[in-house]
Amino acid sequence: MLLLNIGFGNMVAAGRLIAVVSPESAPIKRLMQDARDRGMLIDATYGRRTKSVILMDTDHVILSAIEPEAVVANAEDRQRNTEDEQ
């Protein structure tokens, strides 16, 4: 299982990831609130400002304090390293 760093030592299963989006739009804010109401929101920001929202195929919504571009770059680096090892 490939794990992806989402900041502060927190990891998510890369194979379960659907999207990494910015939290600025109204639809994403509604999605976050809906996930909070359903108990499916995971806050991995450690009290910092939310910079990316990670959507998982398990219907979980994960908040991260690192930029979406950084999350994607971490995923690409991790994928590249995995391919090099094989």
C-alpha positions, 0 to 999 in steps of 0.5 A, spaced: 500 500 500 502 506 497 502 512 503 502 519 501 504 524 506 499 530 507 503 534 512 505 533 519 507 526 519 500 524 517 499 519 511 493 517 507 492 511 502 494 513 495 490 508 492 484 511 495 484 518 493 479 521 488 481 528 488 485 534 492 482 540 491 482 548 494 477 549 500 475 556 497 469 555 493 462 554 496 461 547 494 467 545 497 465 548 503 458 545 503 462 538 502 466 539 508 460 541 512 456 535 510 462 531 511 462 534 518 455 533 520 456 525 518 462 524 522 466 523 515 471 529 516 478 528 518 482 534 520 489 533 519 491 541 519 493 541 527 490 547 528 493 551 522 489 554 516 486 549 511 489 549 504 487 543 501 481 538 501 482 531 500 476 526 497 477 519 498 473 513 495 471 511 502 467 518 503 471 521 508 473 528 507 480 530 509 483 537 511 490 538 510 494 544 511 499 544 505 497 546 498 494 541 493 500 542 489 504 540 494 500 534 496 500 532 488 508 533 488 508 528 494 504 523 490 508 524 484 515 523 488 512 517 492 510 514 485 517 515 482 520 512 488 516 506 488 517 505 480 525 506 481 525 500 486 522 495 482 
